[in-house]
Amino acid sequence: MSTICWQCGKACGGCAWSDGLKPVEGWKIQHIKLASGDKIHVTACPEFVRDGMNHTPYKREKTPKGTRLTEQEMAYICLLRRQGKTYKEMSKMTGRTTDRIRRILRLKGLTKPIRQQRNVTPEVRQEILRLYAMNKDVSHQSIAEAVGFSQTTVSKVLREAYR
Ligand code: SF4
């Protein structure tokens, strides 16, 4: 416990003690023995006047929850990558930035675009062409999502077919 003088409006020369180190009549004190010398703690004082300041000790705020990726989140990001999701898609699904996701995947050795590594089977090619024939205004991205391949792959298939 510290002296109540630190919370008193008279601490800067407004009383006999703070002005001239003379005892205040009626106060209660405690002698504290320290290696550096004795110290007096005022525990009660009739002249005490609250200084109106906030004396709550400063506490460092805890790191906001969610800033660190949990193991579960990392596993989820890896799973999404294995499913062939793009950084942008993963960012939308996890609420993490694409940079953060890229860093995690680099650590896990999953930076290669998995979806593009898969071979386009004749069935997939046929499906891409069928979807495109149904509606030529459809975006390559929509077809990519429907067949589970990248937009680049879809564009490549269509380019080859309609050359
Ligand atoms: S608590 Fe009493 S001794 Fe301490 S500063 Fe205030 S008036 Fe002075």
Boltz pocket constraint, residues with backbone or C-beta under 6 A from the ligand:
constraints:
  - pocket:
      binder: B
      contacts: [[A, 4], [A, 5], [A, 8], [A, 9], [A, 10], [A, 11], [A, 12], [A, 14], [A, 15], [A, 16], [A, 17], [A, 18], [A, 24], [A, 27], [A, 42], [A, 45], [A, 46], [A, 47], [A, 48], [A, 49]]
      max_distance: 6.0
